[in-house]
């Protein structure tokens, strides 16, 4: 069982390292608002994964994955949310950073709405991503260690995936925060906002058309 668990952890680690919408969202929040905001975004992402994991273990995610109409609604809602985040970054490049960071790139004191916004951004981006439901219901049963009940095995793998995600994105946030002075430059902030805006819109279009 231990060998199977280690193999499943390796597969989940490789999938976690693949860049996706989560990384783009975390990049924007961490660079424009600071390390604490980036970590709150990661926390929201983790809660979103836990919600999908709970639905998977309960069997509800399988119903979503099997229902073309429901899947389409959730998919389009998620795509629209990513595109909205991208458009906001494109239309207001550097605006959030100017409100929330000092000249040296450190936070000047976040507003309560900004702190909650980071957590909600990560949560909503994952809750509106039906591909996680397909990923969990399609892959986790095959990776679940033998010797455990299927529900217990899948729940264990969900926790492993959440832990890997938190460690990876948390480390990424820390690396970004170390380069705070560089990202604090107005020209760099504007360029980063435009880049992440285009990336998020690209992910939104990809989600909508996949």
C-alpha positions as CSV (number, residue, x, y, z in Angstrom):
1,X,0.0,0.0,0.0
2,X,2.8,2.4,0.8
3,X,4.4,1.9,-2.6
4,X,1.0,2.6,-4.3
5,X,0.6,5.7,-2.2
6,X,4.1,7.0,-3.1
7,X,3.4,6.4,-6.8
8,X,0.1,8.2,-6.6
9,X,1.8,11.1,-4.7
10,X,4.4,11.4,-7.5
11,X,1.6,11.6,-10.2
12,X,-0.3,14.2,-8.2
13,X,3.0,16.2,-7.7
14,X,3.6,16.3,-11.4
15,X,0.1,17.5,-12.1
16,X,0.4,20.1,-9.3
17,X,3.5,21.6,-10.9
18,X,1.9,22.2,-14.3
19,X,1.2,25.9,-14.6
20,X,-2.5,26.8,-14.7
21,X,-5.1,29.5,-13.7
22,X,-4.2,29.0,-10.0
23,X,-0.6,30.1,-10.6
24,X,-1.7,33.1,-12.6
25,X,-4.1,34.2,-9.9
26,X,-1.6,33.7,-7.2
27,X,1.1,35.6,-9.1
28,X,-1.2,38.7,-9.5
29,X,-2.3,38.7,-5.9
30,X,1.2,38.1,-4.4
31,X,2.9,40.7,-6.6
32,X,0.3,43.4,-6.3
33,X,-0.7,43.0,-2.7
34,X,2.2,41.2,-1.0
35,X,3.0,37.8,0.6
36,X,0.1,37.7,3.0
37,X,-2.4,38.3,0.2
38,X,-0.8,35.6,-1.9
39,X,-1.0,33.1,0.9
40,X,-4.7,34.0,1.5
41,X,-5.3,33.2,-2.2
42,X,-3.5,29.9,-1.8
43,X,-5.7,29.2,1.3
44,X,-8.8,29.9,-0.8
45,X,-7.6,27.5,-3.5
46,X,-7.0,24.8,-0.9
47,X,-10.5,25.2,0.4
48,X,-11.9,24.9,-3.1
49,X,-10.0,21.7,-3.6
50,X,-11.3,20.3,-0.3
51,X,-14.8,21.1,-1.3
52,X,-14.4,19.3,-4.6
53,X,-12.8,16.4,-2.7
54,X,-15.7,16.2,-0.3
55,X,-18.1,16.1,-3.2
56,X,-16.0,13.4,-4.9
57,X,-16.0,11.2,-1.9
58,X,-19.8,11.7,-1.5
59,X,-20.3,10.8,-5.1
60,X,-21.8,14.2,-6.1
61,X,-18.9,15.2,-8.3
62,X,-19.4,12.1,-10.4
63,X,-23.0,13.3,-11.1
64,X,-21.6,16.7,-12.3
65,X,-19.0,15.0,-14.5
66,X,-21.7,12.8,-16.0
67,X,-24.2,15.6,-16.6
68,X,-23.4,17.5,-19.8
69,X,-25.8,20.4,-19.1
70,X,-24.6,21.0,-15.5
71,X,-21.0,20.6,-16.5
72,X,-21.5,23.2,-19.3
73,X,-23.0,25.7,-16.9
74,X,-20.3,25.4,-14.4
75,X,-17.6,25.5,-17.1
76,X,-18.9,28.7,-18.7
77,X,-19.3,30.3,-15.3
78,X,-15.7,29.5,-14.5
79,X,-14.5,30.7,-17.9
80,X,-16.4,34.0,-17.4
81,X,-14.8,34.5,-14.0
82,X,-11.3,33.9,-15.3
83,X,-11.9,36.3,-18.2
84,X,-13.3,38.9,-15.8
85,X,-10.2,38.7,-13.7
86,X,-8.1,39.0,-16.8
87,X,-10.0,42.0,-18.2
88,X,-9.8,43.8,-14.9
89,X,-6.0,43.4,-14.9
90,X,-5.8,44.6,-18.5
91,X,-8.0,47.6,-17.9
92,X,-6.4,48.7,-14.7
93,X,-2.7,47.8,-15.0
94,X,-0.8,48.6,-11.8
95,X,-3.9,50.0,-10.1
96,X,-4.1,47.5,-7.3
97,X,-0.4,47.6,-6.6
98,X,-0.6,51.4,-6.3
99,X,-3.4,51.1,-3.7
100,X,-1.8,48.4,-1.7
101,X,2.0,48.6,-1.8
102,X,4.6,51.0,-0.7
103,X,7.4,52.3,-2.9
104,X,9.7,49.4,-1.7
105,X,7.1,46.8,-2.7
106,X,5.9,46.0,0.9
107,X,2.2,46.1,1.8
108,X,1.1,49.4,3.3
109,X,-1.8,47.9,5.2
110,X,-4.5,45.9,3.4
111,X,-8.1,46.9,3.5
112,X,-10.4,44.2,4.9
113,X,-12.1,43.9,1.5
114,X,-8.7,43.2,-0.1
115,X,-7.9,40.5,2.4
116,X,-11.2,38.8,2.0
117,X,-11.0,39.3,-1.8
118,X,-7.8,37.3,-2.0
119,X,-9.4,34.3,-0.2
120,X,-12.5,34.5,-2.3
121,X,-10.6,34.8,-5.5
122,X,-8.8,31.5,-4.9
123,X,-12.0,29.8,-3.7
124,X,-14.3,30.9,-6.5
125,X,-11.7,30.1,-9.2
126,X,-11.6,26.5,-8.0
127,X,-15.3,26.0,-7.2
128,X,-16.1,27.1,-10.7
129,X,-13.6,24.8,-12.3
130,X,-15.5,21.6,-13.2
131,X,-12.3,20.0,-14.5
132,X,-11.3,19.4,-10.9
133,X,-14.5,17.2,-10.6
134,X,-13.5,15.3,-13.7
135,X,-9.9,15.0,-12.5
136,X,-10.9,13.7,-9.1
137,X,-13.6,11.3,-10.2
138,X,-11.6,10.0,-13.2
139,X,-8.1,9.8,-11.7
140,X,-8.3,9.3,-8.0
141,X,-10.2,6.0,-8.1
142,X,-7.4,4.6,-10.3
143,X,-4.7,5.9,-8.0
144,X,-6.3,5.0,-4.7
145,X,-4.1,2.6,-2.7
146,X,-5.3,-1.0,-2.5
147,X,-6.3,-2.3,0.9
148,X,-8.4,0.8,1.7
149,X,-12.0,1.4,1.1
150,X,-12.4,3.5,-2.1
151,X,-13.9,6.5,-0.3
152,X,-11.0,6.4,2.3
153,X,-8.4,6.1,-0.4
154,X,-9.8,8.9,-2.5
155,X,-10.1,11.1,0.6
156,X,-6.5,10.4,1.4
157,X,-5.4,11.4,-2.1
158,X,-7.4,14.6,-1.9
159,X,-5.6,15.6,1.2
160,X,-2.2,14.7,-0.4
161,X,-3.1,16.9,-3.4
162,X,-4.2,19.8,-1.3
163,X,-1.0,19.6,0.8
164,X,1.1,19.5,-2.4
165,X,-0.7,22.4,-3.8
166,X,-0.3,24.5,-0.6
167,X,3.4,23.7,-0.4
168,X,4.1,24.4,-4.0
169,X,2.1,27.6,-4.3
170,X,3.2,28.8,-0.9
171,X,6.8,28.4,-1.9
172,X,6.1,30.2,-5.1
173,X,4.5,33.1,-3.2
174,X,7.6,33.3,-0.9
175,X,9.9,33.4,-4.0
176,X,7.8,36.2,-5.5
177,X,7.9,38.2,-2.2
178,X,11.7,38.0,-2.2
179,X,11.7,40.0,-5.4
180,X,9.3,42.6,-4.1
181,X,11.4,45.6,-4.9
182,X,11.7,44.6,-8.5
183,X,7.9,44.1,-8.9
184,X,7.2,47.4,-7.1
185,X,8.5,49.3,-10.1
186,X,5.5,50.9,-11.8
187,X,6.6,49.8,-15.3
188,X,7.1,46.2,-14.1
189,X,3.8,46.2,-12.3
190,X,1.9,47.4,-15.4
191,X,3.7,44.8,-17.6
192,X,2.9,42.0,-15.2
193,X,-0.7,43.0,-15.0
194,X,-1.0,43.0,-18.7
195,X,0.7,39.6,-19.0
196,X,-1.4,38.0,-16.3
197,X,-4.5,39.5,-17.7
198,X,-3.8,38.0,-21.1
199,X,-2.9,34.6,-19.5
200,X,-6.1,34.6,-17.4
201,X,-8.2,35.4,-20.5
202,X,-6.4,32.7,-22.4
203,X,-7.2,30.2,-19.7
204,X,-10.8,31.3,-19.6
205,X,-11.2,30.9,-23.4
206,X,-9.5,27.5,-23.1
207,X,-11.9,26.4,-20.3
208,X,-14.9,27.6,-22.3
209,X,-13.9,25.8,-25.6
210,X,-12.5,22.6,-24.1
